[in-house]
Amino acid sequence: MKFLLLRAGKYEEGTKNVIYAPASEPPLGLLYIGASIEQEGHKAEIIDFFIDKYAEEEMKKSLDSVDAVGISVYTEELEDAVYISKKIKELKPNIPIIIGGPNCIYLQNNSLVDIPYADIAVVCEGEEVIKDIAKWLEGKKELAEIPGIYYKENNKIKPGKPLKIIHDLDSVAFPAHHLIDKYDYGKLGGWGTLLKKRVTNIITSRGCPFNCRFCTRYSNAIPGWGYRKRSAENVFEELQQLDGKFRTVNIVDDNFLADTKRAHKIFDLVLDNGLDLNFYIGGARVESAEPELYKKMKKAGVKMIAFGIESGNQEVLDFYNKKINLNQIRKAVTLARDTGIIAFSTFILGAPIETIKHLEDTIDFACSLPLDIAVFVHLRYEMGSALWLEVVKDKKISKDEYCVFADSNKGLGILSSEEIEKYIRIGFRRFYFRPKYMADQAIGALKRSDFNIIIYGLGLQITYLKEFLLEF
């Protein structure tokens, strides 16, 4: 039996070999599903519409030899998933289409309404569910007996058994990284950071022990979902398998450094066994900054660490329930810079309590930090976040609106969307146009022999200079 696994999306000319969110890494969820399929003795193939210029043609050819299709669905790619699933049914009407991913987890049975060509929706972790679906395809199990799904029967949407959480993550098969051997996920990473070929990703925990109000959380949709982590030994075993096949590993945990003792042990194992990998830590909180750990991470090959700072105002940080303070932020960013690790951070503009003064303070604060990369983004009320749930309850938006930007015209905050977007542009201009920043980056680039951040910064400067001139 063979499964075709697809990441829905659109290939855009010029983006191949360049990492952009959400295609910043290989489709890890599908790699896990592929591993489970192979564990049962079946075959799997992955086609990534984000990076594959000829994805649709390849899909058409593959449909002749597969027994089922699985599609990973994010809300942002919902229209793409509808298009792809419709095309599949036109070509092969009787083939089962299984959808999964964040959109299905948050929407549950409604996901089969939004994607009417799909037959089964997996509404939880899929590693064990896909094994049961394979048994159904073989005639060994009924859909009604499978936990964590909704399915169509006689034009009605029905639930399977109650979903189950995977508590022992060490029991999960390692992702089938070989399924994306045909793809090169790039030389150049998002925001100008150098990713040495070849690139893959790894997740060492699921969930987050914190409750930031803006963050989408599966625990708001899945009862019992909580923070779980793999053992350091299990993580290292996977890294051993990646060593020699990949050069760059993106660690995509929500909060990789939540357990600093475990992080110490992972990098001790990396160093003791001489693994030759570059690491990019995609999620870290500032209070986990420890000089000894950061030095160890640098020695083990950590090139960049991404902090979710979000604001330069303690009042706003408290509103978001970040449970950090400005001094901890300064300490963490300075430690990363002093250790030689690229420091990246996001700043969210448009909290319901924010005024123009708050936005100006955040931009000032960002410019005061020794950050290499700063990204200013518009607050979004996203399904699964506490903020989204609050405004749905207050009937400011409907439960069918998956993602809404902060905007006073919609009753979502003090500032209009236009004001927030204006200050996002100001933030980028002020951060990247500073002479001190440009001088620091030039020195850092020489030390790292990596000029990509400078190239990225120059590109931003040209873009925003053009916008600035157009305003007049």
N, C-alpha and C positions, 0 to 999 in steps of 0.2 A: 504493500500500500504506500502511496506517495501523497504528501501534502505540499501544496504551493503556498508559501507565506509571503505576503506583500506588505510593504510599508507605503501607505497612501500618501500622495503628494504630487508636486509638479516639479519636473526638472526645468531649471532655468539656464539658458545658454550663458556660459561664462562662469558658472558656479562649480563646475566639476573640479575636483581636487582642492576646492576651497571650502572650509568648514563654516556653515551657517546654522544657527538654531532654526528649526528643531533637528536638522540633520548634522548636528555638531559631532555626533559619533555614530557608529553603526547602530542598527535597531536592536538594542540589547534584549528587549522583551521577546522579539522573534527568535533571537539566538537561544534563549532559554527554552522556548517552545520547541524549536528545532531539536535541541538536545533531548528533550523528553520524548519526542517522536522517534528519534533514532534509538533511544534507550529501549523502546518497545519493539525494535527490529524493523521499523518502517523507514521510509526515506523522506527527506525534506529538501526543498529548494527555496531560496530567498531571492526576491526581486525588490530592489529599493528604488521607488519612483523618484526619490529626491536626488539621487546621484547618477541614475542610469538613464542616459539619453534615449536609449532604445527600449525602455522598460515595457511599453505597451506591446510592441512587436514580439518581445521575448515572452511576455505573458501569453499571448495568443498561441505561440508555438508550444509552450509548456502545458497548456490546458488539455492537449490531446493525450497526455501521459500521466495525469494526476487524478486522484480520487476525491480530493476536497481542497478547498481554498480557505486560507486564514488571512484576515486583514487586520492590521493594527490601526486603531482609529484614535486620533486626538481630535478634540473639538475643532481646532483650527483647520484640520484637513477633512472635515465632515463632507463637504461638497465633493472633494476628490474621491472619498470612499464611496459615495453614492454613484459617481460617474463610473468608477472602476467596477463596482459590483454589478451595475446595470450592463456594462459591456460584457462581463463574464457570463451573465445569464443569457444575453443575446447569442453568444457563441456556443454556450453549453448549458442549456436551460435546466438540466436535472442535477448539476453538480452542487453539492452542499457548500454554502458560504458561511464561514464562522467568523464573527467579528469579536474583537476584544480590545483592551487598552483603556485609558482613562475615560474616554467618552462613554464607554459601556458601563464602567464602574459607577460613574455618577448618574447616568441616565437609566440604568437597569433595563427594565422591559421596554422603556420608550426608545431605546437605541434601535430596536427592530422596527419602530415606526419611522424614525428619521432615516434609516437605511433599509427601505422596504424590500430590497432584493436579497438581504441577508436572511439566513435560516436559523442560525443559533447565535446568541450573544453570551459571551463569557464575562461574568460580572464580578470576578475576583481574580486572585492569582491563578494563572492558567497552566502551570507545569503539570499538575495532577489531573486537571480537568481534560486536557487534550488527550491524555491516555484513555480516559473513559469514553471520549468521543470516538477515538479510534476503535474501541471495542464495539460501540454502536454501529459504526460503519461496517464492521465485520459480522454484525448480527448477533453479538454476544451480550448486548446491554440495551436497555430502553432509555430514551432521553429523559423520561420522567424520573429515572433513578439516579441521574447525574447531579451532584451538588454544584451550585454556583453558576447555573445557566438559566436563560430563558430561551424558548424555542417556539417555532410555529408548527401548528398542527390543525389542519382543516380551517385555515385562515384565522385561527385564533392564536394569541400569544399566551404560552403557558410557562409556569416556573418548573424548574427541576427541584431537587432537594436543597435544603439550606446550605449556603456556601460554607467552606471550611478554610481556616487560616493555616498556612504552613508555619508552624512554630520553630521547627528545627531546620534552619536554613542550610546547615552543613549537609543535610540529606538531599539537597537539590543538586541535580547534575550540572556541571559547569557549562556555560554557554557554548554552543557549537560554533566557535569562531571560524572554523574552516568553511562555513556556508557563505561567508562573504569574502573568500579568497579572490574572487573575480573583481572585487572593487578595491580601489585605492582611496581611502578616506583623507588623503591629502598631505600636502607639504605645509600649507599655510592654515593656521587656526583662526577662529573667530577673534575679532578685536586685535588682530595683528600679531598674535603670539605664534612662535615657530613650533610646529609639530613635526618631529622627525618621522619620516615614513618608516614603517607602516603604522597606522593608528587603529587602536581599538579601545574598548572601554570595559570597566569592571564596576560592579556594585557590591559593597561589602556589608551593607545593612539595608533594612527596609523600614521606612517611616522615620519619624523624628521625635525625640522626647520633649520637644518644645511646641508651643501653640501660638505662633505668630498669627495675627488676625487676618493678614492679607494672603496667607499661604493656603493653597488648595491642599486638602488633607483627605486621604482615603478614609480616615477614621470617621469623617462626617457622613460617609456613605456605607461603610462596612462595619457593623458591630464587632467589637473585639479586635479590630485592627490596632496594632501598637508598634512600638519601636522594637525591632529584633535585629540581631547582629550575628554575623558569621564569626567563627573562631579565627584567631590570627593564623593558626596552622592551616586551616581550610583556605583562607585568602592566599597565603603563600603558595600553597600547592597549585592554585590556578595561575598565579604569577609565574611559577616555574614553567608551566606549559606555554605561557605567552612569550617567555624569554627566548630570543633567537628568531621568533616568527614576527614579532612586532617591535618597534622602537619606542613608541609612545603609548602610554596607557592613561586614559582619562578616568579618574575615580569620580563616579557620578552620584555618590551618596548624597542625601539631603544634608547630612551632617556627619562627615567622615570622622571628625575629631571629637565626637561626643564622648568617646571613651579613649582618653589619651594613653592609658596603660596598654590598651590593645594596639593603638597606633605605634607606640614604642616597640612592641613585640613584632609587629609586621615588618617594620623597617630594620629591626635587628636581624631578622631572618633574611631580608633582602641583602643586607650588608655582609652577613656571615657567609652567605652562599654565593656572593659575587654576581648577582643578577645585573644585567646591563640594560636597564629600562629608564626612560624618562617618564615622570609622573606629573599629571596636572590634577590638582585637587579642586573639584568643582563646587564644593560646599563646605565651609568651615565657619564656625562662630568665633568671635574675637576673644572670648574669655578662655578659650582653650590654648591660647598662645603661651608656650613655654620655651625658653631659650634652648634648653638641652634637646627638646623634641625637634625644634626648627632646625637646629644644626644637624641633627641626625637625618632629617628629611632631605636637607640640601645634599648631604653626603650620599644619600641613597638614590638621588636622581630627581628629586622634586624640583620642577622648574617654575611652577606657578601655583598660587593659592588664591581662590576666589572667596572674598568675604561678602556677606550680605549686610552691609552697614545700614543702608536705606535712608537714614536722615542724619542731619547735623544738629538736631534739636532734641534735647532729652524729653521734652513734653510729647513729641511725636513718637519717639522710640517707646515711651511708656504706653501711649495710645495703642501702638501696634503689638504690645505685649512682648517686645523683643527681649526684655530682661538683660539688657546690657547698658553700659554708660559710655560717655564720650572718652573718658580716660582709658577704658579698656580698648576702645577702638584705636586710639592713638598708639597705645603700647603694641598692639598686634601688628598694625601696618608698619610701624617703625622697625619692629623685630624682623618682619619679613624682608624689608628693604636691607637692613643691616646684615641679614644672613645671606643675601644674594638671591632670594626667591622673588620672582615677579609678583607684585601685589595688584590684584584686580578687585574692583568693588562695584556694586550696583547702588544706585540711589533712587528711591521712589518718590515722585512728586505728585501731590494731589490728595493727601490724607484729608478726611472730612473736616478736621480741625485746622488745617493749614491755611495760613494767610500768605500774602506776597512776602512779608518779612520772614516767615519760616522758610520759603523757597530760597530767598537770598542767603539766609544763614546756612542752609544746607550746601549751597554752591560755595560759599566762603569756606566752610568746613572741609569740603572735598579738596579745595585748592590748598588748604593748609597741611594736608596729609601727604606723605611721601609715596603716593600711589603711582603705579606705572600706567594703569588703565582705569578709567572711571566711566561708568555708563549711567546716564540719567534716563529714567523711564517713567511713563505715565501710569499712575495707579489704575489697576483693573480690578473690578469686582468679578472674580471668577468663581464659577460653580465649584463647590467643595470648600470654599474658604469661609471663615467665620463672618467676615465682612459681607460676603454675598448672602449668607443665610440671614443676617440681620436686616439687610435692605429688602430682601424678599418678604420677610415677616412684616416689615413696615409698609409693604406694598409700594415701594418706590420703583422696583422693577419686578417683572414677572418671573416665575420659576422656569419659564421657557427661554429666558435670556441667559445664555451660558457665560457671556463675557461682556461687561459694560465698563467703559472708561469713566473715571471720575469726571463729573461735570455739574456745576451748580445749576445749569438749566434743566437737569434731570433730578434735582434735589439731592445730588450726591456731592456734598461738600460746599465750601465757600467760594471756590474759584471755578471759572468756566474752563471748558476743555481748551479753548483758544489761549487763555492765560497760561495754563499749565504747559501746553506745547511751546509757547513762547519762551518760557523759562527753561525748558529742556534744551532748546537751541542755545540760550544764553549760557547754560551750564557747560555744554560741549565747547562753545567758543572760549569761554573764560578758562576752562581747565587746560585745553590743548594749545591755546595761543600764548601761554605764559613763557617769557624768555627763560626763566629758571627751570621750568619743566623741560623745555627743549634742550637746554644745556645738560640737565641731569640725564635725560634719555640718550643723548649723544655719548656721554661717558659710559652709561650702562651698556649701550649697544656695543661699544668697543670692547668692554670687558667680557661680554657674552658672545661676541662675534655674531650677533644677531641684530639686523637692522630692520626687521619687519615691523616692530612697534613704531619706529620712526616713520616708515613708509605709510603705515596705517594713520598715524597722527597727521602727517602731511595731507593725506587724502581727506581727512575730516576738515582740516583747516581750509582746503580749497572749496569743499562743499559748502561749509558754513559761511565762508567769505562771499561766495556767489549769492547765497540766500540773503546775507546782510546787505549786499549792494542792491539786490532786487527790491528790498524793502524801501529803498529810497528812490 
